Amino acid sequence: MKFVVVLLSLLSMGHSAPLTNNCDTLMKLISINTEEMLGKWLYIGGSSDIPGSRSLAHLLTSAWLNITRTSQSNVLNLFQTQRIYGKCSSWKYDVKFENSTMLIEAPFYLREVYLDSGCSTCLLAYEEIISGRDTFTSLLLFSKSQSVSPEVEDTLKKQAECLKMPSPIMIEPNYEICPDNISPTEGISALNFLLEAKMGHRVAKLLDVFFDLFIN
């Protein structure tokens, strides 16, 4: 319920902004089944207010997910690989998936729903993450191909505006993806470590500002 209230409040803020686009239409949730979630998804770009996320996004040159079934009908396995500053690493973790919603309930809370991207081979995820007293949001675009049309990128930017999020940072096209034979670490623990690093959040936010100023 808290997630719904947060999303609706963000949408109402979007209505008050001088946007020529209809935020109700841009932010409409879509239904997606397990079969549609499966397979390899290449990261195209996105926006997040997690401290340090924008710094990492500027250093990120490729990322992809491979989503597979598990023995449980409502649990999916995610194998995630990313290249940051030229170095590849991988995470692996399980998530709940039902009613068009992905969930991680511990040690932090993550709820992911899906928006219309205007692209039939894309997956646009909107996430709410709660860690302790902190709440973060992310808007992440994935595709079956390494690039999307300018129209899809433009729609993503408008959706970020509706949500009052920073402008999305896009991956450069024609990048080299990491191989799939990298030994993964346990992903949820790695994510939780980043979220709980309270002492580093202030420094991370400063780095985000620095990267946005001098790299954009």
Buried (B, 14 or more C-beta within 10 A) or exposed (E): EEBEEBBEEBBEEBEEEEEEBEBEEBBEEEEBEBEEBEEBBBBBBBBBBBBBBBBBBBBBBBBBBBBEBEEEEEEBEBBBBBBBEEEBBBBBBBBEBEEBBBBBEEBBBBBBBBBBBBBEEBBBBBBBBBBEEBBBBBBBBBBEEBBBEEEBBEBBBBBBBBBBBBBBBBBEEEBEBBEEEBEBEEBBEBBBEBBBEEEEBEEBBEBBEEBBEEEE
